[in-house]
Amino acid sequence: MIEPHALVAMIHAVPAATRIAEQAFAREFPQATVWNVLDDRLLDDARATGGLTDALRRRMLRLIGHVMDGGAHGLLLTCSSYGEVVDTARVLWDVPVLKPDEAMFKAALAGPYRRIAVVASTPPAVPAAVAQLEALVPAVRPDRPVDIVTALSEEAAAVAADAEATARHLADALRAAGGADADAVLLAQYSLIPAREALAALVGVPVLDGAGAAARELRGLLVPGAPIPARPRPALF
């Protein structure tokens, strides 16, 4: 698919994800026109019901149908709690639909990294990220072993507005978990993306984020051959 003026829709459950994802697309896929759709009750309602119900799945599918009817050439869901709905959407619509961190996990597994660290500031994000990462191993990296280490810093969530402080807490948690020798670090939540560069400077290895990886994947799918934006040194993902 070649779309010189690609319309990329993003469905958010948290208002802060809008700004974070827009910044990633401005950096990695500036050719895209971004369309943000927010339902700020999606996450609260999923928590209240203990997970996704059929009603919530239908609600997300209606939102997806809304952007498809509006002409979206690609779609990114930024809420990992609704990631499973993507599998249904891919059957219903012949348009690229991405889960929040799927592109990041594939990029990490396809890369040269032997030991990968997953960092988070909320407990549920850790097992969810590891499960998705491990599920992709057979398809993306069947013949190379990968060692996954996880680090959780709930202190980082308390200082989310301060990127430098967030990065310090994540780095401390990484060292405490025995992940100081990791070859790459994956951010398990979009809310941690503002701390990406500061964390990379502290740990000295590439730090990958879901929004940036998704933007790059959609750019490759929708505008093949598009120039890759200049990146700062050292290269961060």
C-alpha positions, 0 to 999 in steps of 0.5 A: 500500500502506498499512501503519500498522504497517509491518514493514521488514526490512533485510538486512546484510552488515556488523554496523555497518550495522545500527546506522547504518540503524536510526538513519536509520529512527528519524529518518525513518520512526519508524512502522516496526518494523525487522527486522534480518537479518545474514549477516556472511560475505556480503561476505567470500565475495563478495570471495573469489570476485571478485564475485557467484556464482550460489550467492551470489545464491541465498543472498541470495534465500533470506534475502529469502524468509525475511523475506518469509515472515515478513511483511515489508512492505518490504525494504532491502538495505544491502550494495551488492555484492548490489544486483543481486539486488534486480532478481530479488526485485522479480519474485518478490515484490510487496513494495517492495525497495530497493537500498542507495543507489537512493533517494538517487540518485533524490532527488539527480537529482530535486532542483535540483542541477546539480553532484553530488559522490560521496564514498567511503573505499574505491575500489570504492565510487566507480565503483559509485556513479557507474554507478548514478547515471548509469543512473538519469539517463534515467528521472529526469532526461532533460532536465536535464544533471548534472555528477558529480564524485568524491572518494576519501579512504582516510584517512577509512576509517582514522578511521571511529570519529571522525565529525569526522575522517572529515568533515575527510578527506572535505572535503579530498578533495572540495576536492582533486578540484575538487568544492568547488563541488558543489551536493550531496554523496552518501555512497557508503557507509553507513559514512560516514553518521555523518559526514554532519552534520559534513561538511555543516557543512564544505561548506555544502551538503546531504549525502545518505545512502542509509539516510535516503533509503531510509527516506523512500521506504519511508515514502512507499510504506507509509504515505502521508500519514504526518507527516514528522519534524521536521528540524534546520536547515539541512536535511540529507538 
